[in-house]
Structures are given as structure tokens and as C-alpha cells.
Amino acid sequence: MNKLELINNLKEECQITKKEATAIVDLFFNKISDALAEGDRVEIRGLCSFFVKEYPSYQGRNPMTGETVHVPSKRLPFFKVGKELKKRVDY
């Protein structure tokens, strides 16, 4: 399922306009993105949790030239599946 299919399903299930369904889905995803950008953890019980891992900077090596390169620190979002979703998918 992609975002458009989610919007259409929400529209049909809740009997709302496509514009309202789009606003709801966008709000949901934007709030998750904003929370992760602030370093917060987002947990949806039974479904999943999103969190940010921070990696420090380090000295790497260019494999072609062998030259030492500085790799800057970074923050990456991660997804962890919930127990109920695992059971549902695994039957």
C-alpha cells in the first residue's frame, strides 16, 4: 500500500473528502517526522516504534585511493516492528 492508497482507504472508510483524508495522512506523517527530527521516539503500540540512532564522526578510507577521509557524524531514523504486527504478519 502506498500513500495514495492509504488516503483513498481512509476516505472510503470514514466517508470524508479526499482533501480531508490527505490532510489527515499528511498531518500524521509530518508529526512523526517532526518528532524524529527533535530526537524523540515515536511508539504506536502493537504496530511499531520509530527512533533515531546517532553515529559519531570517524576517519574512513577511500577504497580507490587509500586516502584517509573524514566522515561526519550523522543521525538516522530506524523502525522497529511491534509484537502484535509480527504475530499478524507471521500468522
Backbone as a chain_set.jsonl record, in Angstrom:
{"seq": "MNKLELINNLKEECQITKKEATAIVDLFFNKISDALAEGDRVEIRGLCSFFVKEYPSYQGRNPMTGETVHVPSKRLPFFKVGKELKKRVDY", "coords": {"N": [[0.853, -1.176, 0.0], [0.571, 2.179, -0.847], [0.987, 5.753, -0.215], [-1.111, 7.148, -1.502], [-3.045, 5.127, -1.829], [-3.578, 4.636, 0.863], [-4.757, 7.078, 1.576], [-7.051, 6.996, -0.054], [-8.347, 4.72, 1.032], [-8.847, 5.628, 3.655], [-10.559, 7.733, 3.083], [-12.796, 6.365, 2.028], [-13.521, 4.615, 4.167], [-14.077, 6.367, 6.309], [-15.834, 8.076, 5.196], [-15.24, 10.695, 4.189], [-13.996, 13.668, 2.529], [-11.576, 13.593, -0.162], [-9.667, 15.547, 0.115], [-9.758, 16.114, 2.872], [-8.96, 13.619, 3.882], [-6.375, 13.467, 2.826], [-5.193, 15.599, 4.209], [-5.265, 14.6, 6.839], [-3.612, 12.289, 6.679], [-1.196, 13.484, 5.837], [-0.721, 15.162, 8.056], [-0.327, 13.225, 10.061], [2.04, 11.869, 9.157], [3.798, 14.06, 9.048], [3.935, 14.856, 11.747], [5.175, 12.627, 12.903], [7.644, 12.755, 11.561], [8.555, 15.286, 12.456], [8.828, 14.809, 15.224], [10.864, 12.858, 15.225], [12.925, 14.361, 14.096], [13.445, 16.063, 16.183], [14.611, 14.346, 17.873], [13.058, 12.687, 19.387], [11.333, 9.669, 20.411], [8.967, 7.687, 18.681], [6.154, 5.863, 19.347], [3.866, 3.448, 18.416], [1.663, 1.599, 19.813], [1.647, -1.91, 19.578], [1.983, -1.832, 16.853], [4.401, -0.47, 15.786], [7.62, 1.126, 16.395], [9.429, 4.145, 16.083], [12.679, 5.466, 15.982], [15.671, 7.398, 16.592], [19.012, 6.898, 15.737], [22.227, 7.845, 16.719], [25.3, 8.44, 15.178], [28.743, 8.711, 15.697], [31.348, 10.902, 14.337], [34.041, 9.77, 12.226], [37.261, 8.561, 11.081], [37.535, 7.56, 7.864], [38.334, 5.524, 4.955], [39.141, 6.041, 1.598], [38.386, 3.634, -0.688], [39.394, 3.409, -3.286], [41.609, 5.119, -3.605], [42.952, 4.941, -1.237], [43.225, 7.015, 0.424], [42.866, 8.846, 3.473], [39.778, 9.811, 4.858], [37.555, 12.172, 6.289], [34.638, 11.302, 7.926], [31.585, 12.672, 8.58], [29.579, 13.065, 11.611], [26.333, 11.523, 12.082], [22.729, 11.275, 12.081], [20.305, 8.811, 12.049], [17.085, 7.604, 11.093], [15.218, 4.858, 12.492], [13.219, 1.884, 12.338], [11.2, -0.21, 14.269], [9.519, -3.19, 14.527], [6.364, -3.974, 16.077], [5.163, -6.371, 18.556], [2.511, -7.371, 18.168], [2.057, -6.811, 15.44], [4.039, -8.384, 14.297], [3.068, -10.977, 14.94], [0.677, -10.939, 13.526], [1.469, -10.74, 10.838], [3.016, -13.026, 10.575], [1.207, -14.997, 10.866]], "CA": [[0.0, 0.0, 0.0], [1.309, 3.433, -0.857], [0.304, 6.867, 0.444], [-2.374, 7.438, -2.197], [-3.99, 4.062, -1.468], [-3.963, 4.893, 2.251], [-5.683, 8.214, 1.542], [-8.324, 6.531, -0.616], [-8.985, 3.836, 2.015], [-9.339, 6.478, 4.743], [-11.693, 8.476, 2.529], [-13.942, 5.461, 1.918], [-13.897, 4.086, 5.481], [-14.6, 7.427, 7.175], [-16.766, 8.858, 4.401], [-14.811, 12.093, 4.176], [-13.495, 14.054, 1.214], [-10.186, 13.239, -0.411], [-8.858, 16.643, 0.659], [-9.676, 15.901, 4.322], [-8.158, 12.416, 4.108], [-4.987, 13.84, 2.544], [-4.739, 16.439, 5.317], [-5.066, 13.728, 7.999], [-2.426, 11.457, 6.436], [-0.032, 14.382, 5.855], [-0.511, 15.57, 9.438], [0.22, 12.071, 10.763], [3.432, 11.664, 8.767], [4.585, 15.24, 9.431], [4.163, 14.832, 13.195], [6.2, 11.609, 13.151], [8.913, 13.315, 11.07], [8.966, 16.365, 13.365], [9.273, 14.213, 16.485], [12.162, 12.225, 14.986], [13.898, 15.43, 13.876], [13.77, 16.603, 17.502], [15.29, 13.304, 18.637], [12.086, 11.932, 20.185], [10.939, 8.332, 19.977], [7.543, 7.596, 18.369], [5.714, 4.485, 19.554], [2.47, 3.145, 18.138], [1.53, 0.306, 20.499], [1.213, -3.053, 18.802], [2.343, -1.701, 15.445], [5.828, -0.224, 15.569], [8.205, 2.317, 17.008], [10.445, 4.83, 15.294], [13.645, 6.134, 16.833], [16.835, 7.931, 15.889], [20.325, 6.479, 16.228], [23.268, 8.817, 16.409], [26.595, 7.848, 14.903], [29.799, 9.732, 15.787], [32.211, 11.038, 13.164], [35.206, 8.897, 12.286], [38.168, 8.638, 9.934], [37.357, 6.446, 6.945], [39.343, 5.414, 3.919], [38.654, 5.917, 0.232], [38.915, 2.347, -1.144], [40.08, 3.503, -4.581], [42.901, 5.806, -3.5], [43.587, 4.657, 0.051], [43.311, 8.289, 1.137], [42.044, 8.966, 4.678], [38.697, 10.773, 4.662], [36.741, 12.426, 7.481], [33.218, 11.015, 7.758], [30.908, 13.442, 9.634], [28.577, 12.369, 12.428], [25.019, 11.541, 11.453], [21.574, 10.742, 12.797], [19.482, 8.065, 11.102], [15.842, 7.06, 11.655], [15.051, 3.408, 12.457], [11.873, 1.352, 12.533], [11.184, -1.496, 14.96], [8.166, -3.74, 14.441], [5.751, -4.355, 17.339], [4.838, -7.792, 18.726], [1.223, -7.702, 17.547], [2.239, -6.801, 13.983], [4.819, -9.595, 13.977], [2.172, -12.124, 15.001], [-0.325, -10.823, 12.467], [2.12, -10.997, 9.556], [3.538, -14.395, 10.586], [0.026, -15.855, 11.044]], "C": [[0.896, 1.234, 0.0], [0.449, 4.547, -0.239], [-1.053, 7.172, -0.188], [-3.437, 6.384, -1.869], [-4.471, 4.231, -0.028], [-4.984, 6.026, 2.323], [-7.049, 7.772, 1.022], [-9.071, 5.603, 0.341], [-9.579, 4.633, 3.17], [-10.584, 7.234, 4.306], [-12.95, 7.606, 2.49], [-14.439, 4.983, 3.282], [-14.586, 5.137, 6.354], [-15.626, 8.314, 6.474], [-16.479, 10.362, 4.5], [-14.287, 12.403, 2.779], [-12.028, 13.65, 1.079], [-9.247, 14.297, 0.166], [-8.677, 16.474, 2.174], [-8.811, 14.689, 4.644], [-6.674, 12.699, 3.87], [-4.412, 14.67, 3.683], [-4.43, 15.583, 6.557], [-3.789, 12.905, 7.845], [-1.161, 12.312, 6.474], [0.297, 14.829, 7.272], [0.154, 14.448, 10.237], [1.706, 11.888, 10.44], [4.322, 12.844, 9.156], [4.895, 15.252, 10.924], [5.207, 13.785, 13.57], [7.568, 12.145, 12.736], [9.439, 14.402, 11.992], [9.505, 15.813, 14.675], [10.648, 13.571, 16.315], [13.256, 13.266, 14.779], [14.334, 16.062, 15.192], [14.468, 15.576, 18.383], [14.361, 12.479, 19.506], [11.845, 10.557, 19.586], [9.431, 8.343, 19.747], [7.146, 6.131, 18.497], [4.222, 4.374, 19.288], [2.264, 1.72, 18.641], [0.976, -0.773, 19.588], [1.626, -3.011, 17.342], [3.849, -1.566, 15.26], [6.314, 0.919, 16.452], [9.273, 2.847, 16.061], [11.382, 5.507, 16.274], [14.838, 6.555, 15.997], [18.097, 7.402, 16.554], [21.338, 7.526, 15.802], [24.593, 8.096, 16.248], [27.657, 8.94, 14.962], [30.605, 9.811, 14.492], [33.417, 10.104, 13.34], [36.066, 9.123, 11.047], [37.979, 7.382, 9.096], [38.464, 6.434, 5.913], [38.665, 5.274, 2.563], [39.231, 4.622, -0.34], [39.672, 2.41, -2.478], [41.482, 4.088, -4.445], [43.655, 5.467, -2.222], [43.714, 5.897, 0.916], [42.386, 8.277, 2.36], [41.041, 10.095, 4.482], [37.941, 10.934, 5.978], [35.275, 12.169, 7.149], [32.482, 11.73, 8.892], [29.914, 12.588, 10.426], [27.224, 12.472, 11.746], [23.976, 10.949, 12.381], [20.677, 10.065, 11.773], [18.226, 7.534, 11.781], [15.8, 5.536, 11.492], [13.621, 3.045, 12.804], [12.001, 0.009, 13.235], [9.739, -1.98, 15.002], [7.669, -4.145, 15.832], [5.372, -5.831, 17.368], [3.549, -8.18, 18.016], [1.318, -7.738, 16.028], [3.025, -8.024, 13.535], [3.914, -10.819, 13.924], [1.183, -12.109, 13.833], [0.254, -11.163, 11.086], [2.565, -12.463, 9.461], [2.44, -15.434, 10.695], [0.118, -16.529, 12.36]], "O": [[1.861, 1.314, 0.76], [-0.674, 4.303, 0.203], [-2.029, 7.426, 0.519], [-4.601, 6.723, -1.655], [-5.643, 3.994, 0.267], [-5.968, 5.931, 3.058], [-8.081, 8.13, 1.59], [-10.294, 5.687, 0.452], [-10.69, 4.346, 3.616], [-11.545, 7.36, 5.065], [-14.033, 8.05, 2.871], [-15.645, 4.95, 3.525], [-15.556, 4.837, 7.05], [-16.214, 9.201, 7.093], [-17.344, 11.168, 4.843], [-14.151, 11.507, 1.946], [-11.339, 13.401, 2.068], [-8.16, 13.974, 0.647], [-7.579, 16.666, 2.696], [-8.012, 14.729, 5.58], [-5.819, 12.23, 4.621], [-3.265, 14.466, 4.081], [-3.437, 15.825, 7.243], [-2.978, 12.831, 8.769], [-0.163, 11.913, 7.074], [1.467, 14.871, 7.652], [1.089, 14.694, 10.999], [2.531, 11.767, 11.345], [5.472, 12.649, 9.549], [6.001, 15.619, 11.323], [6.033, 14.02, 14.452], [8.541, 12.004, 13.477], [10.635, 14.444, 12.283], [10.519, 16.291, 15.183], [11.51, 13.727, 17.18], [14.385, 13.08, 15.233], [15.462, 16.542, 15.309], [14.872, 15.885, 19.504], [14.826, 11.649, 20.288], [12.117, 10.316, 18.409], [8.692, 8.942, 20.528], [7.724, 5.263, 17.843], [3.418, 5.11, 19.86], [2.645, 0.756, 17.978], [-0.034, -0.578, 18.913], [1.62, -4.038, 16.664], [4.494, -2.426, 14.66], [5.54, 1.577, 17.148], [9.926, 2.092, 15.34], [10.94, 6.06, 17.281], [14.999, 6.132, 14.852], [18.236, 7.449, 17.776], [21.309, 8.025, 14.677], [24.965, 7.254, 17.065], [27.491, 9.991, 14.342], [30.554, 8.906, 13.659], [33.759, 9.706, 14.454], [35.654, 9.786, 10.095], [38.233, 6.272, 9.563], [39.408, 7.221, 5.98], [37.733, 4.488, 2.401], [40.45, 4.509, -0.472], [40.503, 1.545, -2.757], [42.425, 3.619, -5.083], [44.864, 5.684, -2.136], [44.252, 5.833, 2.021], [41.268, 7.766, 2.297], [41.384, 11.18, 4.012], [37.712, 9.96, 6.696], [34.734, 12.746, 6.206], [32.728, 11.426, 10.059], [29.473, 11.534, 9.969], [26.984, 13.373, 10.943], [24.289, 10.226, 13.327], [20.327, 10.659, 10.754], [18.288, 7.065, 12.917], [16.277, 4.992, 10.495], [12.911, 3.796, 13.471], [12.82, -0.821, 12.841], [8.848, -1.265, 15.459], [8.45, -4.604, 16.665], [5.271, -6.469, 16.32], [3.498, -9.205, 17.336], [0.72, -8.607, 15.394], [2.71, -8.629, 12.511], [3.981, -11.606, 12.981], [0.896, -13.145, 13.234], [-0.41, -11.803, 10.27], [2.498, -13.067, 8.39], [2.713, -16.632, 10.624], [-0.77, -17.301, 12.722]]}, "num_chains": 1, "name": "protein.A"}
